[in-house]
């Protein structure tokens, strides 16, 4: 009987070693996954922090409320809400700037010429004695002629329309910026 017990102990001992080796392998694999998940989470936290900083800088440059400090710990939802608000607000402001620019351009055109505002408000005036092709060529020629003076004229309104430039650390080597 002692031989049988000895064999049973041997089998149980080998089985225990196999189980422990398997558990050790699983534990090592879980540690690798945990390190990978931790690195990814740290990257997401850094990105979240940078996005929050850029959104706050954009909001400040357009004189909007920054991200609510009470929601500072909120993850992506607060940033998504702020970006939606920022997008809608900027759209409204750019639309208002467009309307202001067009109205002022009409006032400038009418200040030195004898055009009626109603006529100017309909845009390009076609010459009924010319074909559509000739009118289109004339329009493109006028647009080309207006390029340099139009650029100068638009610069007069930039301080009213554009927010001041900021350096938020969001520069990626100049990508996304207008080149003059």
C-alpha positions in Angstrom: 0.0 0.0 0.0 2.8 2.4 0.7 4.0 2.0 -2.9 0.5 2.9 -4.1 0.4 6.0 -1.9 3.8 6.9 -3.1 2.7 6.8 -6.7 -0.4 8.8 -5.9 1.7 11.4 -4.2 4.0 11.5 -7.2 1.1 11.9 -9.6 -0.6 14.6 -7.4 2.8 16.3 -7.1 3.4 16.3 -10.8 -0.2 17.5 -11.5 0.3 20.3 -9.0 3.6 21.3 -10.7 1.8 21.3 -14.1 -1.0 23.4 -12.7 1.4 25.8 -11.1 3.4 26.1 -14.3 0.2 26.8 -16.3 -0.9 29.4 -13.7 2.5 31.0 -13.8 2.3 31.3 -17.6 -1.2 32.8 -17.4 0.0 35.2 -14.7 2.9 36.4 -16.9 0.6 36.8 -19.9 -1.8 38.8 -17.7 1.1 41.0 -16.5 2.1 41.8 -20.1 -1.5 42.7 -20.9 -1.8 44.8 -17.8 1.4 46.7 -18.7 0.1 47.3 -22.2 -3.3 48.5 -21.0 -1.6 50.8 -18.5 0.6 52.3 -21.2 -2.4 52.8 -23.5 -4.4 54.4 -20.6 -1.5 56.7 -19.8 -1.4 57.8 -23.4 -5.2 58.4 -23.4 -4.8 60.5 -20.2 -2.1 62.6 -21.8 -4.1 63.1 -25.0 -7.2 64.0 -22.9 -5.1 66.6 -21.0 -3.7 68.0 -24.2 -7.1 68.2 -25.8 -8.5 70.0 -22.7 -5.7 72.5 -22.9 -6.2 73.2 -26.7 -10.0 73.5 -26.2 -9.5 75.9 -23.3 -7.0 78.0 -25.4 -9.4 78.1 -28.4 -12.3 79.0 -26.1 -10.2 81.8 -24.5 -9.1 83.2 -27.8 -12.7 83.4 -28.9 -13.7 84.8 -25.5 -15.8 81.7 -24.6 -16.2 80.0 -21.3 -13.4 77.4 -20.7 -14.1 73.8 -19.8 -16.1 73.7 -16.6 -13.7 73.0 -13.7 -16.4 71.0 -11.9 -16.5 68.6 -14.8 -12.7 68.5 -15.0 -12.7 64.8 -14.0 -15.3 63.9 -16.6 -13.7 61.9 -19.4 -14.5 62.3 -23.0 -18.1 63.5 -22.7 -17.1 66.9 -21.3 -14.6 67.3 -24.1 -17.2 66.3 -26.7 -19.7 68.7 -25.3 -17.2 71.5 -25.3 -16.1 70.8 -28.9 -19.7 70.8 -30.0 -20.3 74.1 -28.2 -17.1 75.5 -29.7 -18.0 74.4 -33.2 -21.6 75.8 -33.0 -20.4 79.1 -31.5 -17.6 79.5 -34.1 -20.0 78.8 -36.9 -22.4 81.5 -35.6 -19.5 84.0 -35.3 -18.1 83.3 -38.7 -21.6 83.6 -40.2 -22.0 86.9 -38.4 -18.6 88.0 -39.7 -19.6 87.1 -43.3 -22.8 89.1 -43.0 -20.9 92.0 -41.6 -18.3 91.8 -44.3 -20.8 91.7 -47.1 -22.8 94.6 -45.7 -19.6 96.7 -45.3 -18.4 95.8 -48.8 -21.8 96.9 -50.1 -21.4 100.2 -48.2 -17.9 100.7 -49.6 -19.0 100.0 -53.2 -21.9 102.3 -52.9 -19.9 105.1 -51.1 -17.9 105.9 -54.2 -20.3 104.9 -57.0 -23.8 105.4 -58.0 -25.0 101.9 -57.5 -28.2 101.3 -55.6 -27.9 98.9 -52.6 -30.8 96.8 -54.0 -28.9 96.2 -57.2 -25.6 95.4 -55.4 -27.4 93.0 -53.1 -28.2 90.7 -56.0 -24.6 90.1 -56.8 -23.0 90.1 -60.2 -25.0 92.1 -62.7 -25.1 90.5 -66.1 -25.0 92.4 -69.3 -28.1 91.4 -71.2 -26.5 92.2 -74.5 -23.8 89.5 -73.9 -24.0 85.7 -73.9 -23.9 83.6 -70.7 -20.3 82.6 -71.6 -19.3 86.3 -72.1 -20.8 87.2 -68.8 -19.1 84.4 -67.1 -15.8 85.4 -68.6 -16.4 89.0 -67.5 -17.2 87.7 -63.9 -14.0 85.7 -63.7 -12.0 88.7 -65.0 -13.6 90.9 -62.4 -12.8 88.4 -59.7 -9.2 88.1 -60.9 -8.9 92.0 -60.9 -10.4 92.1 -57.4 -7.9 89.6 -55.9 -5.2 92.0 -54.6 -7.5 94.9 -53.6 -9.9 92.4 -52.1 -7.1 91.0 -50.0 -6.2 94.5 -48.7 -9.9 95.2 -48.0 -10.4 91.9 -46.1 -7.3 92.6 -43.9 -9.1 95.8 -42.7 -11.7 93.6 -41.0 -9.5 90.8 -39.7 -9.1 92.4 -36.2 -12.9 92.4 -35.9 -13.4 88.9 -37.3 -10.5 86.8 -36.2 -9.5 86.0 -32.6 -5.9 86.7 -31.6 -3.4 84.0 -32.3 -2.4 81.8 -29.4 0.4 79.3 -28.9 -1.1 76.5 -27.0 1.5 73.9 -27.7 -0.9 72.5 -30.3 1.4 73.4 -33.1 2.3 70.4 -35.2 5.1 72.1 -37.1 2.6 74.5 -38.7 0.0 72.1 -40.0 -3.4 73.5 -40.3 -2.2 77.1 -40.2 -2.8 79.6 -43.0 0.3 80.7 -44.9 0.2 84.4 -45.9 
